[in-house]
Amino acid sequence: MKLWLLRPIDQSAPPWSPWRDKVLGFVVCASDEESARSLAATDPGDEESEPWLDPTISSCVELIPGPHETVIMRDQG
């Protein structure tokens, strides 16, 4: 299994704007990108599931450990 980071490509555009009650990112464990997108689509906010399945409006990249320390996720409530 791999870790995947899913994010809006442009969070100021619909369906993420306005951002209230919308999910703006996921980190999921899945075997491939298609599975990662499907997992994210099972738990959306008001943006609904379709944006997480569409690679033209959401990104999905494999998280690969690198040589530098970095923050992977920051959840602000």
TORKOL-4160 file (C-alpha; in steps of 0.2 Angstrom, whole numbers, padded with zeros to 4 digits, m for minus):
77
<pt num="1" X="0000" Y="0000" Z="0000"/>
<pt num="2" X="0005" Y="0018" Z="m0003"/>
<pt num="3" X="0001" Y="0035" Z="0005"/>
<pt num="4" X="m0008" Y="0047" Z="m0007"/>
<pt num="5" X="m0011" Y="0066" Z="m0005"/>
<pt num="6" X="m0027" Y="0073" Z="m0013"/>
<pt num="7" X="m0030" Y="0092" Z="m0014"/>
<pt num="8" X="m0040" Y="0104" Z="m0025"/>
<pt num="9" X="m0030" Y="0111" Z="m0039"/>
<pt num="10" X="m0038" Y="0128" Z="m0037"/>
<pt num="11" X="m0047" Y="0129" Z="m0020"/>
<pt num="12" X="m0053" Y="0147" Z="m0024"/>
<pt num="13" X="m0064" Y="0139" Z="m0038"/>
<pt num="14" X="m0080" Y="0129" Z="m0037"/>
<pt num="15" X="m0084" Y="0117" Z="m0030"/>
<pt num="16" X="m0072" Y="0122" Z="m0016"/>
<pt num="17" X="m0077" Y="0140" Z="m0015"/>
<pt num="18" X="m0084" Y="0146" Z="m0004"/>
<pt num="19" X="m0074" Y="0134" Z="0008"/>
<pt num="20" X="m0087" Y="0132" Z="0022"/>
<pt num="21" X="m0091" Y="0114" Z="0025"/>
<pt num="22" X="m0079" Y="0108" Z="0011"/>
<pt num="23" X="m0065" Y="0095" Z="0013"/>
<pt num="24" X="m0049" Y="0103" Z="0006"/>
<pt num="25" X="m0038" Y="0088" Z="0007"/>
<pt num="26" X="m0036" Y="0069" Z="0011"/>
<pt num="27" X="m0021" Y="0058" Z="0015"/>
<pt num="28" X="m0026" Y="0040" Z="0011"/>
<pt num="29" X="m0018" Y="0023" Z="0010"/>
<pt num="30" X="m0022" Y="0014" Z="m0006"/>
<pt num="31" X="m0014" Y="0003" Z="m0019"/>
<pt num="32" X="m0016" Y="0015" Z="m0033"/>
<pt num="33" X="m0022" Y="0033" Z="m0038"/>
<pt num="34" X="m0039" Y="0026" Z="m0044"/>
<pt num="35" X="m0042" Y="0018" Z="m0027"/>
<pt num="36" X="m0036" Y="0033" Z="m0018"/>
<pt num="37" X="m0048" Y="0044" Z="m0027"/>
<pt num="38" X="m0062" Y="0032" Z="m0024"/>
<pt num="39" X="m0058" Y="0032" Z="m0005"/>
<pt num="40" X="m0058" Y="0051" Z="m0004"/>
<pt num="41" X="m0075" Y="0051" Z="m0014"/>
<pt num="42" X="m0083" Y="0041" Z="0000"/>
<pt num="43" X="m0081" Y="0054" Z="0013"/>
<pt num="44" X="m0083" Y="0071" Z="0005"/>
<pt num="45" X="m0090" Y="0087" Z="0012"/>
<pt num="46" X="m0102" Y="0099" Z="0004"/>
<pt num="47" X="m0092" Y="0098" Z="m0012"/>
<pt num="48" X="m0099" Y="0080" Z="m0014"/>
<pt num="49" X="m0089" Y="0066" Z="m0021"/>
<pt num="50" X="m0087" Y="0070" Z="m0040"/>
<pt num="51" X="m0073" Y="0082" Z="m0038"/>
<pt num="52" X="m0061" Y="0069" Z="m0029"/>
<pt num="53" X="m0064" Y="0058" Z="m0044"/>
<pt num="54" X="m0060" Y="0071" Z="m0057"/>
<pt num="55" X="m0041" Y="0074" Z="m0061"/>
<pt num="56" X="m0044" Y="0090" Z="m0069"/>
<pt num="57" X="m0050" Y="0098" Z="m0053"/>
<pt num="58" X="m0041" Y="0088" Z="m0039"/>
<pt num="59" X="m0023" Y="0082" Z="m0038"/>
<pt num="60" X="m0018" Y="0065" Z="m0032"/>
<pt num="61" X="0000" Y="0062" Z="m0029"/>
<pt num="62" X="0009" Y="0048" Z="m0020"/>
<pt num="63" X="0018" Y="0053" Z="m0004"/>
<pt num="64" X="0036" Y="0047" Z="m0006"/>
<pt num="65" X="0048" Y="0051" Z="0009"/>
<pt num="66" X="0061" Y="0063" Z="0004"/>
<pt num="67" X="0078" Y="0069" Z="0011"/>
<pt num="68" X="0070" Y="0085" Z="0019"/>
<pt num="69" X="0059" Y="0087" Z="0034"/>
<pt num="70" X="0042" Y="0094" Z="0029"/>
<pt num="71" X="0024" Y="0096" Z="0035"/>
<pt num="72" X="0012" Y="0084" Z="0026"/>
<pt num="73" X="m0004" Y="0089" Z="0033"/>
<pt num="74" X="m0011" Y="0104" Z="0044"/>
<pt num="75" X="m0029" Y="0103" Z="0049"/>
<pt num="76" X="m0036" Y="0119" Z="0055"/>
<pt num="77" X="m0053" Y="0118" Z="0063"/>
